[in-house]
Amino acid sequence: MHQRFVRLVVLLASAALPLAGNASNMRFLEFSPSAHFTDKDWELLRSTAKSLLDDGEKGKSATWKNDENGHNGKLTVLDSFSDFGTTCRRMKVFNDAGEVSATRVVTMCRNKEGLWKVLN
C-alpha cells in the first residue's frame, strides 16, 4: 500500500512548493510547507487527496488538519476529464505549515493499476 501513495506524495510535495525559485538550488525546499511536514501530516494529506480523487465530483473540496501541530490543507477538484481512455482530475492543492503556505493547481490521471500519477 505504501507504493500506491508514492506518486501521490510527489504530487502533494510539489503542490506544497513555492512556484518561484531556482530549480538548480534546492534551498527553496526549506521555504515550502512540505519541508515542515511530519509523517502524520503526510498521511492526513495522502488519505484526503486519495478520497477526493477517487470521488472526483467537480467543485468538491476536502480539508485535512493535524491537531498536534496545526498543519493543514484544502484540496478542491476543479475538473474531471478522460485522456487517452484514463480518468484525469485537475485539482487545486493548498497546504499550510505554520508561517509557510502554498497553493498549486495539478493534473493527475489514474493509471491501469489504479494509481494516481501527476501529469504536470
N, CA, C and O atoms as a MOPAC input file, in Angstrom:
PM7 MOZYME 1SCF
protein

 N      0.82500 1    -1.19000 1     0.00000 1
 C      0.00000 1     0.00000 1     0.00000 1
 C      0.86900 1     1.25300 1     0.00000 1
 O      0.46600 1     2.28400 1    -0.53800 1
 N      2.06000 1     1.17400 1     0.59900 1
 C      2.97200 1     2.30600 1     0.62600 1
 C      3.30300 1     2.78300 1    -0.78000 1
 O      3.35000 1     3.98700 1    -1.02900 1
 N      3.53300 1     1.85300 1    -1.70200 1
 C      3.86900 1     2.21400 1    -3.07700 1
 C      2.71800 1     2.91800 1    -3.77200 1
 O      2.95100 1     3.73200 1    -4.66500 1
 N      1.47200 1     2.62300 1    -3.38500 1
 C      0.32100 1     3.26100 1    -4.00600 1
 C      0.33400 1     4.76800 1    -3.81000 1
 O     -0.22500 1     5.51200 1    -4.61500 1
 N      0.97800 1     5.21400 1    -2.73500 1
 C      0.96200 1     6.63700 1    -2.43100 1
 C      2.22700 1     7.36200 1    -2.84000 1
 O      2.29700 1     8.58200 1    -2.69700 1
 N      3.22400 1     6.66400 1    -3.34100 1
 C      4.49200 1     7.30600 1    -3.68000 1
 C      4.28300 1     8.42700 1    -4.68400 1
 O      4.76200 1     9.54000 1    -4.46700 1
 N      3.58800 1     8.16400 1    -5.76400 1
 C      3.36200 1     9.20800 1    -6.76800 1
 C      2.48000 1    10.31900 1    -6.21900 1
 O      2.67700 1    11.48700 1    -6.55300 1
 N      1.50800 1     9.96700 1    -5.37900 1
 C      0.66200 1    10.97800 1    -4.76900 1
 C      1.47400 1    11.88300 1    -3.85600 1
 O      1.22200 1    13.08700 1    -3.79400 1
 N      2.44200 1    11.31900 1    -3.14900 1
 C      3.31800 1    12.10700 1    -2.29300 1
 C      4.12100 1    13.08600 1    -3.13200 1
 O      4.29200 1    14.24100 1    -2.74000 1
 N      4.61800 1    12.64000 1    -4.28300 1
 C      5.37400 1    13.52500 1    -5.17200 1
 C      4.50300 1    14.68700 1    -5.60400 1
 O      4.95100 1    15.83300 1    -5.59800 1
 N      3.27000 1    14.40800 1    -5.97700 1
 C      2.34200 1    15.47000 1    -6.36300 1
 C      2.12700 1    16.44100 1    -5.22500 1
 O      2.23300 1    17.65400 1    -5.40200 1
 N      1.83200 1    15.92200 1    -4.09100 1
 C      1.47500 1    16.78500 1    -2.98200 1
 C      2.67700 1    17.56800 1    -2.48100 1
 O      2.53100 1    18.70100 1    -2.02200 1
 N      3.84800 1    16.98500 1    -2.56100 1
 C      5.05200 1    17.72000 1    -2.19700 1
 C      5.27500 1    18.85900 1    -3.17900 1
 O      5.61500 1    19.97400 1    -2.78300 1
 N      5.08400 1    18.57200 1    -4.46100 1
 C      5.27900 1    19.63500 1    -5.45000 1
 C      4.21400 1    20.70500 1    -5.30300 1
 O      4.47100 1    21.87800 1    -5.57400 1
 N      3.02600 1    20.31500 1    -4.87800 1
 C      1.96700 1    21.29800 1    -4.66800 1
 C      2.27700 1    22.17600 1    -3.46800 1
 O      1.77200 1    23.29400 1    -3.36300 1
 N      3.08800 1    21.68400 1    -2.58300 1
 C      3.43700 1    22.45400 1    -1.40200 1
 C      4.62000 1    23.37800 1    -1.65300 1
 O      4.95800 1    24.19400 1    -0.79600 1
 N      5.24500 1    23.26200 1    -2.80100 1
 C      6.41700 1    24.07000 1    -3.10400 1
 C      6.02000 1    25.44300 1    -3.61500 1
 O      4.98500 1    25.58100 1    -4.26800 1
 N      6.80800 1    26.44400 1    -3.33800 1
 C      6.55300 1    27.74900 1    -3.93500 1
 C      6.72800 1    27.67400 1    -5.44700 1
 O      7.50600 1    26.86200 1    -5.94800 1
 N      6.00800 1    28.51600 1    -6.16600 1
 C      6.07200 1    28.48900 1    -7.62100 1
 C      7.34500 1    29.12700 1    -8.15300 1
 O      7.77100 1    28.81300 1    -9.26500 1
 N      7.95500 1    30.01000 1    -7.38700 1
 C      9.18800 1    30.65700 1    -7.84000 1
 C     10.38600 1    29.97900 1    -7.18500 1
 O     10.27100 1    29.38800 1    -6.11100 1
 N     11.51100 1    30.07100 1    -7.83400 1
 C     12.72400 1    29.50500 1    -7.25000 1
 C     13.63600 1    28.98700 1    -8.33000 1
 O     13.21500 1    28.75200 1    -9.46200 1
 N     14.87300 1    28.81400 1    -7.97500 1
 C     15.85000 1    28.30100 1    -8.90400 1
 C     15.89500 1    26.79400 1    -8.75000 1
 O     16.27800 1    26.28900 1    -7.69500 1
 N     15.50700 1    26.07000 1    -9.79100 1
 C     15.41500 1    24.61300 1    -9.71700 1
 C     16.76000 1    23.96800 1    -9.43300 1
 O     16.81000 1    22.86800 1    -8.88300 1
 N     17.85200 1    24.63100 1    -9.79600 1
 C     19.16000 1    24.03800 1    -9.55500 1
 C     19.63200 1    24.24900 1    -8.11300 1
 O     20.59800 1    23.62000 1    -7.68000 1
 N     18.97300 1    25.10900 1    -7.38900 1
 C     19.31400 1    25.36800 1    -5.99800 1
 C     18.19900 1    24.80400 1    -5.12100 1
 O     17.10800 1    25.37400 1    -5.08100 1
 N     18.44500 1    23.70700 1    -4.42300 1
 C     17.40900 1    23.03100 1    -3.66200 1
 C     17.07100 1    23.72400 1    -2.34300 1
 O     16.20900 1    23.24100 1    -1.60900 1
 N     17.71700 1    24.82800 1    -2.02600 1
 C     17.39000 1    25.54200 1    -0.78900 1
 C     15.95500 1    26.03700 1    -0.77000 1
 O     15.40000 1    26.26800 1     0.30500 1
 N     15.34500 1    26.20500 1    -1.93200 1
 C     13.96400 1    26.67900 1    -1.96200 1
 C     13.02700 1    25.71000 1    -1.23900 1
 O     11.95200 1    26.11500 1    -0.79600 1
 N     13.41300 1    24.44400 1    -1.11100 1
 C     12.58300 1    23.47300 1    -0.39500 1
 C     12.41600 1    23.84500 1     1.07600 1
 O     11.42100 1    23.48200 1     1.70200 1
 N     13.38400 1    24.56400 1     1.62300 1
 C     13.29900 1    24.99100 1     3.01300 1
 C     12.10700 1    25.90800 1     3.24600 1
 O     11.63300 1    26.03200 1     4.37500 1
 N     11.62700 1    26.54200 1     2.20400 1
 C     10.55200 1    27.51800 1     2.33600 1
 C      9.20500 1    26.97800 1     1.87600 1
 O      8.27600 1    27.75600 1     1.65900 1
 N      9.08200 1    25.67500 1     1.72400 1
 C      7.81400 1    25.06400 1     1.32800 1
 C      7.16200 1    24.43700 1     2.54600 1
 O      7.86100 1    24.03300 1     3.47600 1
 N      5.83500 1    24.34600 1     2.56100 1
 C      5.16600 1    23.67700 1     3.67300 1
 C      5.66300 1    22.24600 1     3.87600 1
 O      5.78900 1    21.78800 1     5.01200 1
 N      5.94200 1    21.54400 1     2.78600 1
 C      6.34700 1    20.13800 1     2.90200 1
 C      7.64000 1    19.96300 1     3.68200 1
 O      7.87200 1    18.89400 1     4.24600 1
 N      8.48300 1    20.98000 1     3.72900 1
 C      9.72100 1    20.89300 1     4.49000 1
 C      9.45500 1    20.78000 1     5.98400 1
 O     10.32900 1    20.36900 1     6.74800 1
 N      8.26000 1    21.14200 1     6.39400 1
 C      7.89800 1    21.14500 1     7.80800 1
 C      6.91900 1    20.02800 1     8.16800 1
 O      6.53200 1    19.90300 1     9.33000 1
 N      6.51300 1    19.21900 1     7.19200 1
 C      5.51100 1    18.17200 1     7.43600 1
 C      6.08600 1    17.01200 1     8.24300 1
 O      7.23600 1    16.61000 1     8.06700 1
 N      5.25500 1    16.49600 1     9.12300 1
 C      5.57100 1    15.28000 1     9.87200 1
 C      4.97500 1    14.09100 1     9.11700 1
 O      4.22400 1    14.27000 1     8.15800 1
 N      5.31300 1    12.88800 1     9.55500 1
 C      4.72600 1    11.68900 1     8.95400 1
 C      3.20000 1    11.72400 1     9.04700 1
 O      2.51000 1    11.31700 1     8.11300 1
 N      2.67600 1    12.21100 1    10.17300 1
 C      1.22300 1    12.29000 1    10.33300 1
 C      0.62100 1    13.29400 1     9.34800 1
 O     -0.45100 1    13.04500 1     8.79600 1
 N      1.30000 1    14.43000 1     9.12200 1
 C      0.82500 1    15.40300 1     8.12200 1
 C      0.68500 1    14.72400 1     6.76400 1
 O     -0.33900 1    14.85800 1     6.09500 1
 N      1.73400 1    13.99000 1     6.36400 1
 C      1.71900 1    13.32600 1     5.06200 1
 C      0.58200 1    12.31400 1     4.97100 1
 O     -0.09300 1    12.23700 1     3.94500 1
 N      0.36500 1    11.54800 1     6.01600 1
 C     -0.70100 1    10.54800 1     5.99900 1
 C     -2.06800 1    11.21200 1     5.87000 1
 O     -2.91300 1    10.74400 1     5.10700 1
 N     -2.29100 1    12.29500 1     6.60600 1
 C     -3.56100 1    13.01700 1     6.51600 1
 C     -3.76300 1    13.59000 1     5.11400 1
 O     -4.85500 1    13.49500 1     4.55400 1
 N     -2.72200 1    14.17800 1     4.55400 1
 C     -2.79600 1    14.75200 1     3.20900 1
 C     -3.05600 1    13.67700 1     2.16300 1
 O     -3.91500 1    13.84500 1     1.29800 1
 N     -2.31300 1    12.56700 1     2.23800 1
 C     -2.48700 1    11.47600 1     1.26900 1
 C     -3.89700 1    10.89100 1     1.31500 1
 O     -4.51900 1    10.69700 1     0.27100 1
 N     -4.39800 1    10.61300 1     2.49700 1
 C     -5.72100 1     9.98900 1     2.58600 1
 C     -6.81400 1    10.94600 1     2.12500 1
 O     -7.78600 1    10.51700 1     1.50200 1
 N     -6.67200 1    12.23000 1     2.41900 1
 C     -7.64000 1    13.22600 1     1.96100 1
 C     -7.61800 1    13.32600 1     0.44000 1
 O     -8.67000 1    13.34200 1    -0.20000 1
 N     -6.42900 1    13.39300 1    -0.13400 1
 C     -6.30000 1    13.50900 1    -1.59200 1
 C     -6.84400 1    12.27600 1    -2.29600 1
 O     -7.55400 1    12.40200 1    -3.29400 1
 N     -6.52500 1    11.08700 1    -1.79700 1
 C     -6.98500 1     9.86800 1    -2.43900 1
 C     -8.50900 1     9.80200 1    -2.45200 1
 O     -9.10500 1     9.46600 1    -3.47600 1
 N     -9.13500 1    10.11400 1    -1.34500 1
 C    -10.60100 1    10.10500 1    -1.27100 1
 C    -11.20800 1    11.09700 1    -2.26200 1
 O    -12.17300 1    10.78100 1    -2.95700 1
 N    -10.64300 1    12.27600 1    -2.31800 1
 C    -11.15800 1    13.31300 1    -3.21200 1
 C    -10.93800 1    12.93400 1    -4.67500 1
 O    -11.82700 1    13.13400 1    -5.50300 1
 N     -9.77500 1    12.39400 1    -5.00100 1
 C     -9.50200 1    11.97100 1    -6.37700 1
 C    -10.41000 1    10.81700 1    -6.78700 1
 O    -10.92400 1    10.79900 1    -7.90500 1
 N    -10.60700 1     9.86400 1    -5.89600 1
 C    -11.46900 1     8.72700 1    -6.21200 1
 C    -12.91200 1     9.16800 1    -6.42000 1
 O    -13.59400 1     8.64500 1    -7.30200 1
 N    -13.38900 1    10.12600 1    -5.61700 1
 C    -14.76400 1    10.63700 1    -5.74000 1
 C    -14.89800 1    11.46100 1    -7.01200 1
 O    -15.78200 1    11.20200 1    -7.82900 1
 N    -14.03400 1    12.44300 1    -7.18600 1
 C    -13.92600 1    13.21400 1    -8.40900 1
 C    -15.01800 1    14.20100 1    -8.72700 1
 O    -15.04900 1    14.73200 1    -9.83700 1
 N    -15.91700 1    14.47100 1    -7.80000 1
 C    -17.00500 1    15.40200 1    -8.09000 1
 C    -16.46600 1    16.82500 1    -8.24800 1
 O    -15.81700 1    17.35800 1    -7.34900 1
 N    -16.74700 1    17.42700 1    -9.40400 1
 C    -16.27700 1    18.78000 1    -9.70300 1
 C    -16.77500 1    19.75900 1    -8.64300 1
 O    -17.95200 1    19.76700 1    -8.28400 1
 N    -15.85400 1    20.58000 1    -8.15500 1
 C    -16.19200 1    21.58300 1    -7.15800 1
 C    -16.12100 1    21.09100 1    -5.72400 1
 O    -16.18200 1    21.89300 1    -4.79200 1
 N    -15.99200 1    19.78900 1    -5.53500 1
 C    -15.93500 1    19.24200 1    -4.18200 1
 C    -14.57700 1    19.52400 1    -3.55600 1
 O    -13.54200 1    19.39600 1    -4.21000 1
 N    -14.59000 1    19.91100 1    -2.28400 1
 C    -13.37000 1    20.18500 1    -1.53600 1
 C    -13.29300 1    19.28100 1    -0.32100 1
 O    -14.30400 1    18.78100 1     0.17300 1
 N    -12.08600 1    19.08600 1     0.14100 1
 C    -11.85300 1    18.34500 1     1.37300 1
 C    -10.67800 1    18.99500 1     2.08100 1
 O     -9.76100 1    19.50600 1     1.44000 1
 N    -10.71000 1    18.97200 1     3.38700 1
 C     -9.64000 1    19.56400 1     4.17400 1
 C     -9.00200 1    18.51200 1     5.06800 1
 O     -9.59800 1    17.48000 1     5.37400 1
 N     -7.77900 1    18.80000 1     5.47400 1
 C     -7.08800 1    17.96600 1     6.45400 1
 C     -6.44300 1    18.89000 1     7.47500 1
 O     -6.09100 1    20.02900 1     7.16500 1
 N     -6.29000 1    18.38500 1     8.70000 1
 C     -5.61700 1    19.16000 1     9.74000 1
 C     -5.00000 1    18.20300 1    10.74900 1
 O     -5.63800 1    17.25300 1    11.20100 1
 N     -3.75900 1    18.47200 1    11.08600 1
 C     -3.07000 1    17.73400 1    12.13300 1
 C     -3.23200 1    18.54200 1    13.41700 1
 O     -2.61700 1    19.59800 1    13.57000 1
 N     -4.05200 1    18.05500 1    14.33300 1
 C     -4.31100 1    18.77100 1    15.58200 1
 C     -3.07800 1    18.86500 1    16.47400 1
 O     -3.03000 1    19.70400 1    17.37400 1
 N     -2.08200 1    18.01500 1    16.23400 1
 C     -0.86900 1    18.03700 1    17.04900 1
 C      0.00600 1    19.25900 1    16.76900 1
 O      0.67500 1    19.76500 1    17.67000 1
 N      0.00100 1    19.73700 1    15.50200 1
 C      0.87900 1    20.86100 1    15.16400 1
 C      0.17400 1    21.98800 1    14.40000 1
 O      0.78200 1    23.02400 1    14.13200 1
 N     -1.07900 1    21.79800 1    14.05600 1
 C     -1.83500 1    22.83600 1    13.35000 1
 C     -1.64400 1    22.85700 1    11.84800 1
 O     -2.32100 1    23.62100 1    11.16100 1
 N     -0.73700 1    22.03700 1    11.31000 1
 C     -0.55600 1    21.99500 1     9.85700 1
 C     -1.85900 1    21.53100 1     9.21500 1
 O     -2.56600 1    20.68100 1     9.75600 1
 N     -2.16600 1    22.10900 1     8.04100 1
 C     -3.46000 1    21.82800 1     7.42400 1
 C     -3.41300 1    22.07800 1     5.93000 1
 O     -2.42400 1    22.58200 1     5.39900 1
 N     -4.50000 1    21.71800 1     5.26000 1
 C     -4.60200 1    21.96400 1     3.83500 1
 C     -6.02200 1    21.81400 1     3.33400 1
 O     -6.90500 1    21.31700 1     4.03300 1
 N     -6.21600 1    22.25500 1     2.11000 1
 C     -7.51300 1    22.14700 1     1.44700 1
 C     -7.26800 1    21.75400 1     0.00100 1
 O     -6.41100 1    22.32900 1    -0.66900 1
 N     -8.01700 1    20.77800 1    -0.47600 1
 C     -7.92200 1    20.29800 1    -1.85100 1
 C     -9.28800 1    20.44800 1    -2.50300 1
 O    -10.31400 1    20.17200 1    -1.88100 1
 N     -9.29800 1    20.88600 1    -3.76000 1
 C    -10.54800 1    21.09600 1    -4.48900 1
 C    -10.43100 1    20.52900 1    -5.88900 1
 O     -9.47200 1    20.82100 1    -6.60400 1
 N    -11.41100 1    19.71300 1    -6.28800 1
 C    -11.45500 1    19.19800 1    -7.65800 1
 C    -11.97900 1    20.31400 1    -8.55500 1
 O    -13.08900 1    20.80900 1    -8.36300 1
 N    -11.17500 1    20.69800 1    -9.52700 1
 C    -11.56000 1    21.75800 1   -10.45900 1
 C    -12.24200 1    21.20600 1   -11.69800 1
 O    -13.14200 1    21.83700 1   -12.25200 1
 N    -11.81000 1    20.02300 1   -12.13500 1
 C    -12.31700 1    19.46500 1   -13.38300 1
 C    -11.97400 1    17.98500 1   -13.44700 1
 O    -10.98400 1    17.54000 1   -12.86600 1
 N    -12.79100 1    17.23500 1   -14.14900 1
 C    -12.52300 1    15.82200 1   -14.43200 1
 C    -12.65600 1    15.61600 1   -15.93200 1
 O    -13.52800 1    16.20600 1   -16.57100 1
 N    -11.79100 1    14.77600 1   -16.49500 1
 C    -11.84900 1    14.51600 1   -17.92800 1
 C    -11.16200 1    13.19100 1   -18.22000 1
 O    -10.47800 1    12.63000 1   -17.36500 1
 N    -11.35400 1    12.70200 1   -19.43500 1
 C    -10.66900 1    11.48900 1   -19.87700 1
 C     -9.57500 1    11.87100 1   -20.84400 1
 O     -9.77000 1    12.71900 1   -21.71400 1
 N     -8.42300 1    11.24500 1   -20.69300 1
 C     -7.28600 1    11.48200 1   -21.56800 1
 C     -6.74700 1    10.12400 1   -21.99400 1
 O     -6.21500 1     9.38100 1   -21.16900 1
 N     -6.88000 1     9.79800 1   -23.26600 1
 C     -6.43500 1     8.51100 1   -23.80000 1
 C     -7.04000 1     7.34000 1   -23.03500 1
 O     -6.37000 1     6.34300 1   -22.76700 1
 N     -8.31700 1     7.47800 1   -22.68900 1
 C     -9.02800 1     6.38700 1   -22.03500 1
 C     -8.80500 1     6.26000 1   -20.54300 1
 O     -9.23600 1     5.27600 1   -19.94200 1
 N     -8.15400 1     7.21400 1   -19.93700 1
 C     -7.94000 1     7.16000 1   -18.49000 1
 C     -8.60000 1     8.36900 1   -17.82800 1
 O     -8.73300 1     9.42400 1   -18.44900 1
 N     -9.00300 1     8.21800 1   -16.59400 1
 C     -9.64700 1     9.29100 1   -15.84700 1
 C     -8.59600 1    10.24300 1   -15.29700 1
 O     -7.59900 1     9.82200 1   -14.71000 1
 N     -8.83700 1    11.53300 1   -15.49600 1
 C     -7.92800 1    12.56000 1   -15.01300 1
 C     -8.69500 1    13.59400 1   -14.20100 1
 O     -9.89100 1    13.79700 1   -14.41100 1
 N     -8.00400 1    14.24000 1   -13.27900 1
 C     -8.59100 1    15.29900 1   -12.47100 1
 C     -7.59100 1    16.45500 1   -12.37300 1
 O     -6.38700 1    16.25900 1   -12.21100 1
 N     -8.14300 1    17.66600 1   -12.47700 1
 C     -7.36600 1    18.86500 1   -12.18700 1
 C     -7.77700 1    19.28900 1   -10.79300 1
 O     -8.96800 1    19.39600 1   -10.49800 1
 N     -6.79400 1    19.53100 1    -9.92600 1
 C     -7.09300 1    19.79000 1    -8.53200 1
 C     -6.25500 1    20.94700 1    -8.00800 1
 O     -5.06700 1    21.05200 1    -8.31000 1
 N     -6.88200 1    21.81400 1    -7.22100 1
 C     -6.15400 1    22.89000 1    -6.53900 1
 C     -5.77200 1    22.36400 1    -5.16300 1
 O     -6.61100 1    21.84900 1    -4.42400 1
 N     -4.48600 1    22.50200 1    -4.83000 1
 C     -3.96100 1    21.99400 1    -3.56600 1
 C     -3.35400 1    23.16000 1    -2.78700 1
 O     -2.44500 1    23.84100 1    -3.26200 1
 N     -3.87500 1    23.37100 1    -1.59000 1
 C     -3.33200 1    24.37500 1    -0.67600 1
 C     -2.81600 1    23.64000 1     0.55400 1
 O     -3.50600 1    22.77400 1     1.09200 1
 N     -1.61000 1    23.97600 1     1.00400 1
 C     -1.05300 1    23.41600 1     2.22600 1
 C     -0.48100 1    24.53300 1     3.08200 1
 O      0.04100 1    25.52300 1     2.56900 1
 N     -0.58600 1    24.35800 1     4.39800 1
 C     -0.10700 1    25.35200 1     5.34100 1
 C      0.63100 1    24.64400 1     6.47700 1
 O      0.12000 1    23.69700 1     7.07600 1
 N      1.83100 1    25.11900 1     6.75700 1
 C      2.61900 1    24.58500 1     7.87400 1
 C      3.12900 1    25.77200 1     8.68100 1
 O      4.26900 1    26.20800 1     8.52200 1
 N      2.28100 1    26.27500 1     9.53300 1
 C      2.65900 1    27.42200 1    10.35000 1
 C      2.69900 1    28.69200 1     9.53500 1
 O      1.67200 1    29.15300 1     9.03600 1
 N      3.88200 1    29.25900 1     9.39800 1
 C      4.02300 1    30.51500 1     8.66100 1
 C      4.30600 1    30.30400 1     7.18400 1
 O      4.51600 1    31.27300 1     6.45500 1
 N      4.31500 1    29.06600 1     6.73200 1
 C      4.62600 1    28.75300 1     5.33800 1
 C      3.40400 1    28.11400 1     4.68600 1
 O      2.89000 1    27.10300 1     5.16500 1
 N      2.94200 1    28.71500 1     3.58500 1
 C      1.80900 1    28.14500 1     2.85900 1
 C      2.04000 1    28.28600 1     1.36000 1
 O      2.81900 1    29.12500 1     0.90900 1
 N      1.34000 1    27.44000 1     0.59600 1
 C      1.46900 1    27.47600 1    -0.86400 1
 C      0.24000 1    26.85300 1    -1.49600 1
 O     -0.40300 1    25.98100 1    -0.91200 1
 N     -0.07900 1    27.31500 1    -2.70600 1
 C     -1.18700 1    26.78600 1    -3.49100 1
 C     -0.67400 1    26.45900 1    -4.88300 1
 O      0.13600 1    27.19500 1    -5.44700 1
 N     -1.15300 1    25.35200 1    -5.42900 1
 C     -0.76400 1    24.95700 1    -6.78400 1
 C     -1.90000 1    24.17600 1    -7.41400 1
 O     -2.62100 1    23.46000 1    -6.72000 1
 N     -2.06500 1    24.30700 1    -8.71800 1
 C     -3.02800 1    23.50400 1    -9.46700 1
 C     -2.25200 1    22.38800 1   -10.15400 1
 O     -1.25600 1    22.64100 1   -10.83100 1
 N     -2.71300 1    21.15800 1    -9.97800 1
 C     -2.05800 1    19.99100 1   -10.55200 1
 C     -3.07800 1    19.14600 1   -11.31200 1
 O     -4.27400 1    19.18500 1   -11.02300 1
 N     -2.59200 1    18.39100 1   -12.27700 1
 C     -3.42200 1    17.43700 1   -13.00700 1
 C     -2.89000 1    16.04500 1   -12.73200 1
 O     -1.69400 1    15.78200 1   -12.85300 1
 N     -3.80300 1    15.15500 1   -12.35900 1
 C     -3.42800 1    13.77200 1   -12.07500 1
 C     -4.32500 1    12.84600 1   -12.87700 1
 O     -5.50500 1    13.13100 1   -13.08100 1
 N     -3.75500 1    11.72900 1   -13.33300 1
 C     -4.51400 1    10.72300 1   -14.06900 1
 C     -4.30900 1     9.36600 1   -13.40200 1
 O     -3.24500 1     9.07700 1   -12.85500 1
 N     -5.35600 1     8.54200 1   -13.46100 1
 C     -5.29300 1     7.20300 1   -12.87700 1
 C     -4.74800 1     6.24500 1   -13.91700 1
 O     -5.25000 1     6.19600 1   -15.04000 1
 N     -3.71400 1     5.47500 1   -13.55200 1
 C     -3.14100 1     4.51700 1   -14.50000 1
 C     -3.91600 1     3.19900 1   -14.46200 1
 O     -4.88400 1     3.06300 1   -13.71500 1
 N     -3.48900 1     2.24200 1   -15.26500 1
 C     -4.18800 1     0.96000 1   -15.35600 1
 C     -4.21500 1     0.19500 1   -14.04000 1
 O     -5.11400 1    -0.61100 1   -13.80000 1
 N     -3.22300 1     0.45200 1   -13.18700 1
 C     -3.15100 1    -0.20400 1   -11.88200 1
 C     -4.01200 1     0.50900 1   -10.84600 1
 O     -4.10500 1     0.05600 1    -9.70500 1
 N     -4.64500 1     1.62200 1   -11.22900 1
 C     -5.50000 1     2.36900 1   -10.30200 1
 C     -4.77900 1     3.40400 1    -9.47600 1
 O     -5.35500 1     3.95600 1    -8.53900 1
 N     -3.51600 1     3.68200 1    -9.80500 1
 C     -2.73700 1     4.67300 1    -9.07100 1
 C     -2.85100 1     6.03600 1    -9.73300 1
 O     -2.86400 1     6.13000 1   -10.96100 1
 N     -2.93200 1     7.07700 1    -8.94700 1
 C     -2.98200 1     8.43900 1    -9.46500 1
 C     -1.56100 1     8.92800 1    -9.72500 1
 O     -0.70000 1     8.85100 1    -8.84900 1
 N     -1.32100 1     9.43500 1   -10.94100 1
 C      0.00100 1     9.94000 1   -11.31700 1
 C     -0.11300 1    11.38800 1   -11.77300 1
 O     -1.11800 1    11.79600 1   -12.35400 1
 N      0.92300 1    12.14200 1   -11.50200 1
 C      0.97300 1    13.55200 1   -11.84500 1
 C      1.26100 1    13.72300 1   -13.32900 1
 O      2.18600 1    13.10800 1   -13.86000 1
 N      0.47500 1    14.55600 1   -13.99500 1
 C      0.76400 1    14.91600 1   -15.39000 1
 C      1.61600 1    16.16600 1   -15.44900 1
 O      2.47700 1    16.28400 1   -16.32100 1
 N      1.39800 1    17.09500 1   -14.54700 1
 C      2.18000 1    18.34400 1   -14.54800 1
 C      2.61500 1    18.70000 1   -13.17100 1
 O      3.28200 1    19.71700 1   -12.97800 1

